[in-house]
Amino acid sequence: MGAFVISKRFNDEYKFVFTSRKGKVIFTSLSYELKFECEEDIEKFKANIDQAKFLRFKGSGGKYFFKLMLGEVYFAVSRKYTTELLLQKGIKEIVNYATRAEILDFASSESIFGDEEVFEEAAE
């Protein structure tokens, strides 16, 4: 099962990616000013995946990618794929697993591993 992973960009805006079952990024969302906007759009996408459109493109470098539309709204862009078959597999991963994917929040500036000092002391 894939996962939606929320994180912060360098400009302090939020984004999310959808990752495959193997942890590879399949698509990256647009930027959001507020984290709850990410969460809302993920839930909206999961509830309305049947309205998703995958517009396929071939870049000037010969790699394939898709732009994801939800209804008439541009939603996200995929990573680059070397073949059309891999692109199709990425789309299939979204269609099959996005509705059941968990949401992971890595946007917080707090350490998710606890107190680093404890680790440093243990390493000495």
N, C-alpha and C positions, 0 to 999 in steps of 0.2 A: 504494500500500500504506500502511496506517495505521501508527501507532506507539504503544507504551506509553511514557509519559514519567513517570519517578519524580522527585518533588520533595519538599521539606519544607514543612510548614505553619508558620504563625507560632508555634505552640505546640511546635515541634521534633518533632512526629510526622511520619510519612511518609505519602504518598498517591501514587496514580498516576492518570493520565488516559489515555484512549484517544482518539487524534486521527485524524481522517479523512485521506485522501490529500492534501487541500488544507490540512491543519493546523488544522482546527476541532475543538474538544473535543466529543466525543460523549458520554462519560460520565466521572464522577469516582468513584474508589473511596472506601471507608471509610478511617478513619485507622488507621495502624499504628505501634506503638511502635518497632519495629526495621525497618530497611531490608530485611533478608533476608526478612521476612514478606511484603513487597510483591512481591519477586521470586518467592517460592514461589507466591503466589496468582495472579500473572500466568501462570506456567507451568501451574498447575493449571487455570486458565480456558482457556488455549490447548488443553490436552490434553482437556478435557471440555466444549468449547463446545456439543456436541450436547445436553448436559443443561441448558443455559442457558434461563431463562424470562424473558420480557420482559413485565412487568406494566404495562399502559398506564393513564395517568391524565390527567385534564384538571383543571388547577388553577383556583382561584377567579378568577384573572385571565384565564382563557380560553386559556392556553397549555397545550401538551401536553408530557408527559414520561413516562419509563418508569423503573421500578425493575428492576434486573437481579438475578435470583436464580440462584445456581449450586446446583442440587439444591434443597434446602430452606433454603439460607443466603442472606440478603440480602448482596449483593456490592457494588453501586454504584448511583448514580442519574445519569440523563442530564441534559443541559442542557435548557433550555426551548425548545420548537419552536412556531412560530406556526400550523402546520397539521398535521393527521394524516398527510398525505402526506410532509412533511419528517421527521416522527417515524419513519415507516416506512422512509424512505431511510437514516436514521441506524442503525436496526436492521440493515438490509440490509448496510450498510458493515461492521458488526461481524461478521456471519455470513460475509461474503465474504472479509474480510481479516485478522481478528484472529489466526488460526492462523499466518499468515506475517509478522505485524508484528514489527518489531524493538523492542528495549527500550532506551530512552535514559535515562541516569541523570544528572539535574541536581540531585541531593540533596546533593552534596558542596559544602562551603563554599569549596573551592579554586576559583580562577579557571580556567575552561576555555580562556581565550584567552592564557594565559601571563602574563608579567610586565607589569603595567600601566605600570610606569615606562618601559619601552621605548616604549610607545604615547605617553606624555606627552612624552618627549623628541622623538619624531618629529613631534609636533604643534607644537612650538615653532619 
